[in-house]
Amino acid sequence: MKLITIGRDLDNDIIIHDTKVSRRHLQIIQTGADSFRIVDCHSTNGTFVNERKIAGEASLSPSDTVRIGNTILPWQTYFHADIETRYAPSPQSSSSHAGGWLAGVAVALVATVFCVFVFNPNILEVFNVEQQPKPVVVKMHEKNGVRYIPMKINGQELDFVFDTGASSICISNLEARILVKNGLLSNDDVIGEQKFKTASGEISTGTTISLKSVKIGDRELHFVEATVIDNPQADCLLGQTVLSRFGTYTIDNAKKEIIFE
């Protein structure tokens, strides 16, 4: 039996960044090879299976759709990588010459569209069609029980700790000196000073700067305020407010991945 917990809290197996999702929203339990139970953990906004709100718990089949808040869960992938393939409908064979003729026309159309896109990859821009960003999967790595997210700050690669208690980005004065040395930070980027409370409760003063570029994977923000902490040993911290600006994301604790939709 395998049990997956899902919600906004960081101690869940699957973390959903959705304000309409409760801290510990639901559980999905695998009771057999292809049998599952879904349990709503007294969530505020409920759990929906095939767009019907469940009362407490319900059985779940691999073809069912699960929604919490504004998020549709790819829950099948949490248990079996091939579950969707095994339950995909089988193609039906054509029963007449007319059906075969239509199938041939469809193949020809698909081939034509394929050639258009291969030989003109910018065709969407020609027709002014907005392309949706593809999901970005970023691997986190762990050190001494702390998980780090690789990022680029003004082009400099740095590892950041995801800090739910912080709102902005914090870097140590050591990282700031490295940015200055590499010509990636200057006096023109300094905004001023800011007081903040440390983890021990002490009030400290840090320098507020403007970062021209903050990048995770292929997602990028520009002109992001950050605080330089007067401590060369301090970890770089990524606040939840800044992280949410990259778009909707989920955290898979089991795979140590952060997925931006």
Rosetta silent file (secondary structure, phi, psi, omega in degrees, C-alpha in Angstrom):
SEQUENCE: MKLITIGRDLDNDIIIHDTKVSRRHLQIIQTGADSFRIVDCHSTNGTFVNERKIAGEASLSPSDTVRIGNTILPWQTYFHADIETRYAPSPQSSSSHAGGWLAGVAVALVATVFCVFVFNPNILEVFNVEQQPKPVVVKMHEKNGVRYIPMKINGQELDFVFDTGASSICISNLEARILVKNGLLSNDDVIGEQKFKTASGEISTGTTISLKSVKIGDRELHFVEATVIDNPQADCLLGQTVLSRFGTYTIDNAKKEIIFE
SCORE:     score description
SCORE:     0.000 S_00000001
   1 L     0.000  133.764  179.121    0.000    0.000    0.000 S_00000001
   2 E  -121.549  135.817 -177.706    1.313    3.447   -0.938 S_00000001
   3 E  -123.299  130.397  178.433   -0.002    6.715    0.503 S_00000001
   4 E  -118.172  127.138  174.482    0.573   10.190   -0.997 S_00000001
   5 E  -100.742  142.344 -174.310   -0.268   13.391    0.899 S_00000001
   6 E  -135.056  136.174  178.564   -1.039   16.540   -1.084 S_00000001
   7 E   170.923 -168.016 -177.276   -1.401   20.183    0.002 S_00000001
   8 L   -85.965  -24.033 -177.831    0.337   23.549    0.443 S_00000001
   9 L   -66.506  148.312 -177.436    2.530   22.617    3.424 S_00000001
  10 L   -71.296  -14.675 -179.418    6.144   21.739    2.665 S_00000001
  11 L   -88.630    3.669  174.559    5.910   18.432    4.573 S_00000001
  12 L   -75.978  158.755  174.650    3.462   16.964    2.031 S_00000001
  13 L   -68.629  -40.210  176.697    4.646   14.445   -0.549 S_00000001
  14 E  -121.460  122.252 -176.328    3.219   16.673   -3.310 S_00000001
  15 E  -103.861  126.085 -178.067    3.182   20.434   -2.660 S_00000001
  16 E  -112.157  122.458  177.294    0.636   22.550   -4.564 S_00000001
  17 L   -90.698   87.291 -177.801    1.086   26.328   -4.820 S_00000001
  18 L  -151.483  120.360 -174.620   -2.582   27.302   -5.025 S_00000001
  19 L   -63.925  -18.620  178.774   -4.254   29.648   -2.527 S_00000001
  20 L   -91.061    2.988  177.505   -7.472   27.618   -2.716 S_00000001
  21 L   -98.653  135.551 -179.662   -5.672   24.454   -1.631 S_00000001
  22 L   -74.995  164.020 -177.945   -5.518   23.660    2.104 S_00000001
  23 L   -58.410  -46.578  170.709   -2.256   23.072    3.935 S_00000001
  24 L  -124.438   97.723 -166.656   -2.960   19.324    4.086 S_00000001
  25 L   -88.922  -48.729 -175.540   -5.707   18.909    1.525 S_00000001
  26 E  -156.569  169.124  173.585   -6.029   15.238    0.653 S_00000001
  27 E  -127.704  144.353  170.449   -4.529   11.771    0.558 S_00000001
  28 E  -120.785  126.531 -174.694   -4.491    9.243   -2.267 S_00000001
  29 E  -117.595  126.790  174.240   -3.976    5.649   -1.192 S_00000001
  30 E   -88.807  114.456 -176.619   -3.057    2.804   -3.519 S_00000001
  31 L   -99.237  -12.724  178.908   -4.869   -0.256   -2.186 S_00000001
  32 L  -158.928 -173.251 -177.303   -4.043   -2.611   -5.071 S_00000001
  33 L   -56.514  -44.179 -179.630   -2.283   -2.786   -8.424 S_00000001
  34 L  -133.731   30.537  178.448   -4.873   -0.538  -10.052 S_00000001
  35 L  -123.361  139.890 -173.135   -7.206    0.376   -7.179 S_00000001
  36 E  -141.851  155.326  171.024   -7.077    3.612   -5.208 S_00000001
  37 E  -124.378  142.650  177.197   -8.902    5.555   -2.494 S_00000001
  38 E  -117.757  131.543 -175.016   -8.994    9.348   -2.242 S_00000001
  39 E  -124.872  120.755  175.042   -9.492   10.977    1.159 S_00000001
  40 E   -82.628  124.466 -175.723  -10.304   14.656    1.703 S_00000001
  41 L   -90.460   55.567  179.095   -8.525   15.847    4.874 S_00000001
  42 L    54.283   44.416 -179.107  -11.275   18.297    5.930 S_00000001
  43 L   -69.023  159.062 -178.497  -10.109   20.805    3.305 S_00000001
  44 L   -71.927  -42.735 -173.433  -11.696   24.248    3.102 S_00000001
  45 L  -107.218    3.474  173.005  -12.702   24.155   -0.567 S_00000001
  46 L    84.864  168.854  178.876  -13.191   20.427   -1.075 S_00000001
  47 E  -122.478  135.095 -174.280  -11.883   17.756   -3.424 S_00000001
  48 E  -119.576  127.387  174.493  -13.486   17.046   -6.807 S_00000001
  49 E  -111.207  119.573 -175.500  -13.389   13.777   -8.743 S_00000001
  50 L    53.733   39.666  178.494  -14.622   14.184  -12.312 S_00000001
  51 L    65.361   19.587  172.422  -15.896   17.635  -11.186 S_00000001
  52 E  -115.953  128.001 -177.662  -18.054   16.116   -8.436 S_00000001
  53 E   -70.436  128.482 -179.738  -17.248   17.059   -4.845 S_00000001
  54 L   -86.356  153.781  178.004  -16.549   13.986   -2.726 S_00000001
  55 L  -105.605   95.987  177.845  -17.886   13.555    0.790 S_00000001
  56 L    83.938  -78.034  179.219  -14.979   12.444    2.953 S_00000001
  57 E  -149.788  164.478 -178.425  -13.510    9.734    0.755 S_00000001
  58 E  -158.605  162.874  174.507  -14.225    7.821   -2.419 S_00000001
  59 E   -77.780  158.706 -174.329  -12.826    5.129   -4.678 S_00000001
  60 E  -140.102  133.270  176.087  -10.625    6.237   -7.556 S_00000001
  61 L  -113.030  156.897 -175.069   -9.884    4.658  -10.936 S_00000001
  62 L   -58.910  -20.036 -179.666   -6.922    5.520  -13.197 S_00000001
  63 L   -88.426   -3.552 -176.524   -9.198    7.257  -15.710 S_00000001
  64 L   -77.539  150.099  175.169  -10.624    9.682  -13.117 S_00000001
  65 L  -103.272  134.121 -179.892   -9.767   13.400  -12.996 S_00000001
  66 E  -118.078  128.450  177.990   -8.960   14.979   -9.607 S_00000001
  67 E  -127.301  135.044  171.019   -9.177   18.730   -8.997 S_00000001
  68 E  -130.402  130.307 -175.456   -8.369   20.753   -5.873 S_00000001
  69 L    59.205 -127.682  177.202   -8.716   24.529   -5.973 S_00000001
  70 L  -100.361   11.083 -172.732   -7.698   25.628   -9.464 S_00000001
  71 E  -109.918  126.512  171.307   -5.295   22.725   -9.921 S_00000001
  72 E   -93.467  122.482 -173.673   -5.970   19.489  -11.820 S_00000001
  73 E   -85.520  129.736  170.325   -3.666   16.849  -10.367 S_00000001
  74 L   -81.041   58.177 -166.931   -1.716   14.467  -12.630 S_00000001
  75 H   -63.296  -26.382 -178.541   -2.182   12.001   -9.774 S_00000001
  76 H   -60.603  -34.352 -177.693   -1.651    8.891  -11.904 S_00000001
  77 H   -71.012  -14.742  178.677    2.022    9.818  -12.347 S_00000001
  78 H   -73.565  -17.457 -175.518    2.500    9.746   -8.583 S_00000001
  79 L  -116.472  -50.991 -178.629    2.033    5.960   -8.622 S_00000001
  80 L  -132.511  128.021  177.884    2.717    4.488  -12.062 S_00000001
  81 L   -67.317  -26.577 -175.571    4.594    6.169  -14.891 S_00000001
  82 L  -106.235   11.651 -173.437    2.726    4.022  -17.416 S_00000001
  83 H   -64.918  -37.877 -179.504   -0.730    4.053  -15.852 S_00000001
  84 H   -69.930  -33.879  178.616   -2.127    6.553  -18.352 S_00000001
  85 H   -66.518  -42.010 -177.975   -0.684    4.551  -21.248 S_00000001
  86 H   -68.707  -24.228 -178.469   -2.226    1.318  -20.003 S_00000001
  87 L  -106.780   10.185  176.717   -5.640    2.931  -19.661 S_00000001
  88 L   -72.122  143.791 -179.546   -5.587    4.916  -22.891 S_00000001
  89 L   -65.163  142.963  179.468   -8.405    3.969  -25.285 S_00000001
  90 L   -76.696  141.578  178.152   -7.413    1.577  -28.096 S_00000001
  91 L   -66.205  142.279 -179.648   -7.605    2.969  -31.628 S_00000001
  92 L   -95.318  138.458  178.842  -10.588    1.701  -33.605 S_00000001
  93 L   -79.531  152.406 -179.232  -10.078    0.225  -37.061 S_00000001
  94 L   -77.134  144.322 -173.665  -12.053    1.600  -39.985 S_00000001
  95 L  -108.149    4.936 -178.904  -15.002   -0.504  -41.139 S_00000001
  96 L  -153.577  165.444  177.029  -15.493    0.815  -44.660 S_00000001
  97 H   -63.390  -34.202  179.179  -13.678    2.199  -47.687 S_00000001
  98 H   -62.623  -42.049  178.607  -15.094    5.623  -46.849 S_00000001
  99 H   -62.805  -40.342  178.576  -13.506    5.423  -43.423 S_00000001
 100 H   -64.677  -39.320  178.825  -10.172    4.480  -44.988 S_00000001
 101 H   -63.271  -44.016  178.532  -10.410    7.383  -47.439 S_00000001
 102 H   -63.180  -39.487  178.521  -11.108    9.820  -44.602 S_00000001
 103 H   -62.915  -38.737  178.258   -8.195    8.418  -42.646 S_00000001
 104 H   -64.079  -41.948  177.221   -5.947    8.970  -45.660 S_00000001
 105 H   -61.339  -42.847 -179.907   -7.089   12.577  -45.966 S_00000001
 106 H   -61.513  -43.256  178.689   -6.435   13.111  -42.251 S_00000001
 107 H   -61.168  -42.308  179.750   -2.909   11.689  -42.585 S_00000001
 108 H   -62.616  -41.583  178.988   -2.231   13.987  -45.546 S_00000001
 109 H   -64.219  -44.022  179.001   -3.424   17.018  -43.594 S_00000001
 110 H   -61.009  -43.022 -179.974   -1.282   16.110  -40.587 S_00000001
 111 H   -62.683  -39.919  179.235    1.742   15.633  -42.855 S_00000001
 112 H   -63.413  -47.441  179.271    1.132   19.030  -44.466 S_00000001
 113 H   -61.615  -40.148  179.836    0.861   20.791  -41.102 S_00000001
 114 H   -60.575  -45.568 -179.190    3.992   18.988  -39.892 S_00000001
 115 H   -63.434  -39.313  179.461    5.979   20.172  -42.917 S_00000001
 116 H   -59.984  -44.302 -176.560    4.762   23.754  -42.434 S_00000001
 117 H   -74.508  -32.717  179.285    5.954   23.793  -38.839 S_00000001
 118 H   -67.678  -45.055 -175.625    9.261   22.042  -39.614 S_00000001
 119 H   -87.343  -10.163  175.949   10.210   24.414  -42.413 S_00000001
 120 L  -142.195   77.237 -176.890    8.756   27.498  -40.716 S_00000001
 121 L   -62.812  -15.717 -179.609    9.123   27.145  -36.928 S_00000001
 122 L   -96.229   20.013 -176.241    7.979   30.760  -36.478 S_00000001
 123 H   -59.037  -33.183  179.637    4.593   30.112  -38.102 S_00000001
 124 H   -64.030  -35.734  178.777    2.798   30.893  -34.818 S_00000001
 125 H   -68.893  -34.832  179.440    4.319   34.362  -34.827 S_00000001
 126 H   -60.417  -42.487 -179.235    3.156   34.874  -38.442 S_00000001
 127 L   -90.873    7.212  176.803   -0.439   34.196  -37.394 S_00000001
 128 L    57.592   42.544  177.525    0.037   36.117  -34.123 S_00000001
 129 L   -97.124  126.435 -178.247   -0.806   33.067  -32.014 S_00000001
 130 L   -74.895  125.063  179.153    0.382   33.299  -28.406 S_00000001
 131 L   -88.701  130.867  178.924    2.496   30.298  -27.415 S_00000001
 132 L   -78.967  137.951  179.036    1.918   28.954  -23.922 S_00000001
 133 L   -64.694  141.747  178.561    5.093   28.388  -21.872 S_00000001
 134 L   -79.473  150.183  176.863    6.068   24.772  -21.423 S_00000001
 135 L   -58.448  141.964  179.779    6.329   23.344  -17.909 S_00000001
 136 E  -115.852  126.235  178.916    9.803   23.699  -16.434 S_00000001
 137 E  -108.236  122.008 -179.573   11.186   21.014  -14.106 S_00000001
 138 E  -117.070  126.629  178.418   14.097   22.071  -11.876 S_00000001
 139 E   -79.653  128.829  172.750   16.012   19.530   -9.804 S_00000001
 140 L   -93.405  152.763  174.325   16.739   20.534   -6.218 S_00000001
 141 E  -123.406  155.397 -171.539   19.753   19.157   -4.386 S_00000001
 142 E  -116.145  139.881  176.847   20.129   18.508   -0.682 S_00000001
 143 E  -143.819  121.412 -179.177   22.947   19.301    1.729 S_00000001
 144 L    54.157   39.104  177.147   22.814   18.648    5.483 S_00000001
 145 L    80.747    3.115 -179.671   19.057   18.178    5.281 S_00000001
 146 E  -111.691  133.808 -179.436   18.487   21.501    3.468 S_00000001
 147 E   -97.288  137.427 -176.091   17.223   21.625   -0.117 S_00000001
 148 E  -118.071  144.632  176.693   18.655   24.142   -2.550 S_00000001
 149 E  -108.722  122.179  177.602   17.270   25.525   -5.815 S_00000001
 150 E   -71.948  132.968 -178.683   19.866   26.383   -8.506 S_00000001
 151 E  -140.328  167.210  172.628   19.377   29.903   -9.886 S_00000001
 152 E  -121.126  125.090  178.883   21.174   32.544  -11.920 S_00000001
 153 E  -112.433  112.937 -175.365   21.478   36.058  -10.494 S_00000001
 154 L    52.231   32.204  179.147   22.591   38.604  -13.097 S_00000001
 155 L    92.172  -10.627 -179.612   24.072   35.593  -14.928 S_00000001
 156 E   -90.877  127.217  179.765   25.942   34.243  -11.856 S_00000001
 157 E   -76.560  126.235  178.231   24.987   30.707  -10.780 S_00000001
 158 E  -140.627  153.256  176.231   24.047   30.487   -7.083 S_00000001
 159 E  -101.527  133.255 -176.229   22.170   27.975   -4.913 S_00000001
 160 E  -119.594  144.026  171.980   19.194   29.272   -2.919 S_00000001
 161 E   -89.617  130.081  176.858   17.267   27.914    0.052 S_00000001
 162 E   -77.123  111.729 -175.688   13.483   28.133   -0.411 S_00000001
 163 E  -112.698  107.402 -178.634   12.384   30.093    2.674 S_00000001
 164 L   -67.359  -19.480 -179.131    8.596   30.257    3.199 S_00000001
 165 L   -85.211   -9.828 -179.304    9.120   32.901    5.903 S_00000001
 166 L  -101.286  155.156  178.645   10.853   35.327    3.560 S_00000001
 167 L  -108.685  -29.218 -176.745    9.204   37.498    0.939 S_00000001
 168 L  -115.343 -164.821  176.859   12.172   38.701   -1.085 S_00000001
 169 E   -99.969  137.084  176.132   15.623   37.441   -2.067 S_00000001
 170 E  -125.310  134.680  174.203   18.504   37.574    0.399 S_00000001
 171 E  -129.979  157.309  179.263   22.181   37.046   -0.405 S_00000001
 172 E   -80.916  165.189  177.820   25.246   37.304    1.800 S_00000001
 173 H   -66.841  -20.625  176.466   27.820   40.061    1.437 S_00000001
 174 H   -67.668  -47.404  177.617   30.212   37.392    0.106 S_00000001
 175 H   -63.763  -36.216  178.416   27.959   36.654   -2.887 S_00000001
 176 H   -62.617  -40.868  179.242   27.479   40.399   -3.378 S_00000001
 177 H   -65.770  -35.827  177.984   31.261   40.891   -3.567 S_00000001
 178 H   -64.159  -42.269  178.240   31.501   38.071   -6.127 S_00000001
 179 H   -62.573  -41.782  178.850   28.860   39.794   -8.279 S_00000001
 180 H   -64.498  -44.415 -178.873   30.743   43.104   -8.009 S_00000001
 181 H   -60.823  -36.718 -178.355   34.072   41.428   -8.851 S_00000001
 182 L   -86.997    6.611  178.081   32.563   39.818  -11.959 S_00000001
 183 L    73.206   22.473 -176.966   31.072   43.132  -13.091 S_00000001
 184 L  -103.228   -2.338  179.463   27.506   41.938  -12.480 S_00000001
 185 L  -148.698  140.470 -178.289   26.653   44.426   -9.718 S_00000001
 186 L  -141.341  176.052  178.593   27.539   48.101   -9.243 S_00000001
 187 H   -61.588  -26.155  179.853   26.764   51.093   -7.050 S_00000001
 188 H   -66.953  -18.667 -178.475   24.007   52.027   -9.502 S_00000001
 189 H   -89.897   -5.223 -178.908   22.108   48.911   -8.388 S_00000001
 190 E   -80.727  128.401  179.728   22.038   49.968   -4.703 S_00000001
 191 E   -96.520  -42.806 -178.764   18.620   51.217   -3.564 S_00000001
 192 E   163.844 -154.908 -179.992   19.233   51.861    0.141 S_00000001
 193 E  -113.484  154.080 -179.024   19.099   50.172    3.542 S_00000001
 194 E  -144.585  137.268  175.564   16.406   47.993    5.071 S_00000001
 195 E   -92.320  141.239  178.951   15.862   46.608    8.557 S_00000001
 196 E  -146.604  161.840 -179.555   14.804   42.983    8.920 S_00000001
 197 E   -99.628  129.912  178.668   14.398   40.368   11.653 S_00000001
 198 L   -80.018  174.725 -179.885   16.775   37.394   11.687 S_00000001
 199 L   -63.108  -27.125  179.334   15.809   33.814   12.551 S_00000001
 200 L   -83.791   -3.230  179.022   17.030   34.430   16.121 S_00000001
 201 L    95.602   -1.594 -179.715   14.717   37.435   16.479 S_00000001
 202 L   -79.688  150.005  176.845   17.435   40.079   16.243 S_00000001
 203 E   -94.413  123.160  179.679   16.932   43.221   14.164 S_00000001
 204 E  -124.076  162.789  178.768   19.617   43.689   11.516 S_00000001
 205 E  -112.543  131.107  178.733   20.238   46.176    8.759 S_00000001
 206 E  -125.775  163.407  178.522   20.855   45.060    5.201 S_00000001
 207 E   -93.203  128.564  178.146   21.526   46.797    1.901 S_00000001
 208 E   -91.720  129.743 -179.361   18.701   46.711   -0.630 S_00000001
 209 E  -127.408  166.043  175.583   19.766   46.216   -4.232 S_00000001
 210 E  -111.897  121.753  178.527   18.050   45.760   -7.594 S_00000001
 211 E   -92.821  127.032 -178.165   18.895   42.594   -9.524 S_00000001
 212 E   -69.019  -30.929 -176.331   18.641   43.001  -13.288 S_00000001
 213 E  -147.046  130.394  172.784   17.964   39.301  -13.847 S_00000001
 214 E  -128.385  119.556 -170.547   16.751   36.415  -11.665 S_00000001
 215 E  -129.087  132.420  170.902   16.459   33.117  -13.536 S_00000001
 216 E  -124.474  118.832 -174.742   15.223   29.615  -12.657 S_00000001
 217 L    60.796 -126.503  176.116   15.468   27.178  -15.553 S_00000001
 218 L  -104.205   10.876  176.039   14.268   29.185  -18.559 S_00000001
 219 E   -91.188  135.199 -174.041   11.943   31.404  -16.475 S_00000001
 220 E  -137.561  138.428  172.150   13.316   34.893  -15.868 S_00000001
 221 E  -114.230  153.374 -179.864   12.365   37.961  -13.834 S_00000001
 222 E  -123.669  145.192  176.805   13.838   41.433  -14.268 S_00000001
 223 E    53.934   66.645 -179.272   14.615   44.192  -11.752 S_00000001
 224 E  -104.906  129.630  177.782   13.941   42.219   -8.578 S_00000001
 225 E   -73.279  140.544  179.138   14.659   43.792   -5.189 S_00000001
 226 E  -141.801  159.718  179.480   17.013   41.812   -2.931 S_00000001
 227 E  -114.406  132.214  175.491   18.661   42.279    0.453 S_00000001
 228 E   -96.108  120.116 -178.380   22.391   41.875    1.093 S_00000001
 229 E   -92.559  135.757 -178.648   23.014   40.464    4.582 S_00000001
 230 L   -79.949   62.790  179.506   26.187   41.475    6.404 S_00000001
 231 L  -156.222  108.071 -176.231   27.186   37.852    7.045 S_00000001
 232 L   -66.552  -17.216 -178.751   29.501   35.974    4.653 S_00000001
 233 L   -92.499   -4.596 -175.150   28.290   32.603    6.000 S_00000001
 234 L   -70.285  142.200  174.486   24.577   33.256    5.395 S_00000001
 235 L   -71.340  151.718  169.874   22.688   31.093    2.923 S_00000001
 236 E   -75.273  130.991 -175.183   21.083   32.691   -0.090 S_00000001
 237 E  -114.655  135.938  176.072   17.329   32.756    0.577 S_00000001
 238 E  -111.159  112.956 -178.096   14.512   32.668   -1.964 S_00000001
 239 E   -76.638  154.342 -176.601   11.267   34.111   -0.580 S_00000001
 240 H   -65.229  -34.812 -179.544    7.874   32.677   -1.458 S_00000001
 241 H   -63.215  -43.351  178.663    6.607   35.998   -2.855 S_00000001
 242 H   -68.252  -43.055 -179.046    9.405   36.182   -5.417 S_00000001
 243 H   -59.677  -38.398 -178.069    9.100   32.478   -6.285 S_00000001
 244 H   -67.119  -20.640  178.071    5.371   32.872   -6.980 S_00000001
 245 L   -69.917  -16.673  176.975    6.183   35.530   -9.594 S_00000001
 246 L   -77.437   -8.161 -179.784    7.646   32.780  -11.762 S_00000001
 247 L   114.795  179.727  179.601    4.120   31.355  -12.106 S_00000001
 248 L   -64.286  136.089 -179.356    2.156   28.472  -10.654 S_00000001
 249 E  -142.888  158.599  171.991    4.422   25.762   -9.299 S_00000001
 250 E  -129.586  155.924  178.147    4.338   22.501   -7.402 S_00000001
 251 E  -119.415  123.580  177.101    7.034   20.815   -5.340 S_00000001
 252 E  -100.899  101.525 -177.089    7.520   17.052   -5.523 S_00000001
 253 L   -65.429  -34.903 -177.172    9.347   16.121   -2.329 S_00000001
 254 L   -65.299  -43.325 -178.899    9.801   12.507   -3.381 S_00000001
 255 L   -91.196   -5.254 -177.673   11.563   13.414   -6.641 S_00000001
 256 L    55.698   52.191 -178.775   13.157   16.577   -5.202 S_00000001
 257 E  -129.727  149.759  169.989   11.761   18.643   -8.063 S_00000001
 258 E  -118.791  126.644 -173.424   10.035   21.980   -8.437 S_00000001
 259 E  -114.781  119.939  176.443    7.707   22.164  -11.445 S_00000001
 260 E   -97.382  125.505 -178.260    6.624   25.483  -12.950 S_00000001
 261 L   -77.346    0.000    0.000    3.426   25.235  -15.024 S_00000001
